[in-house]
Each structure stands twice: as C-alpha cells, then as structure tokens.
C-alpha cells in the first residue's frame, strides 16, 4: 500500500511501517498544503491512504467524498515514542483498510 505521512507525524514513522511504501508530505513537496488540497494531491499521486495526527480532519472534510482513505493516529503527541505503540494496530488496520473512508487508530482503553 502506498501511504502519505502528513507533516504532523514524525518522519521516522515511515521506517516503522514494513511492507508499505511510505512517503512524507515534505518529500513529496506538499508541505504547508491544506488538508483538502493535500487529500486531492495524494489521490492524484496514487496514494492509497494519508496518515495524520489531525483529529479535526473528520470535521473539516466531507467524509462522503474523500478521494483517498484517511487514517488518524490518536496519540498523546506526535513524538515517535507516543506514536510507536500504535504501529502494530496500524499494520492490522491497513490489512482491511476501506478506500475513501476515515479510520481512527488508537490504543484500546483498558477497563
């Protein structure tokens, strides 16, 4: 799967997602591009999904018309140490990721 990492995620994350082609927004020359334009650009470049930490994207975009899948990583911060516990859940999620849908990945809350 071809994945685009939003600029609010650590670049190191691309090295921790084996079996997928991971590119950063910076590498693709899309730094500073607004979410709507970023999603359109990602679709135009053949990306399957955009990974982001921006939980507000759900409220800023028309979810019924997403041009690519969006995966929101729900973590305390965008520090790699806070993101790393989500990687195994993310890998499992990517196996059955629905195209053009928003999916939230977070560590399950224990009761």
Secondary structure as GFF3:
##gff-version 3
##sequence-region A 1 111
A	DSSP	beta_strand	2	5	.	.	.	ID=ss1
A	DSSP	three_ten_helix	11	16	.	.	.	ID=ss2
A	DSSP	beta_strand	21	24	.	.	.	ID=ss3
A	DSSP	alpha_helix	35	44	.	.	.	ID=ss4
A	DSSP	beta_strand	49	52	.	.	.	ID=ss5
A	DSSP	alpha_helix	57	60	.	.	.	ID=ss6
A	DSSP	three_ten_helix	63	65	.	.	.	ID=ss7
A	DSSP	beta_strand	69	74	.	.	.	ID=ss8
A	DSSP	alpha_helix	80	83	.	.	.	ID=ss9
A	DSSP	three_ten_helix	84	86	.	.	.	ID=ss10
A	DSSP	alpha_helix	87	95	.	.	.	ID=ss11
A	DSSP	beta_strand	102	106	.	.	.	ID=ss12
###
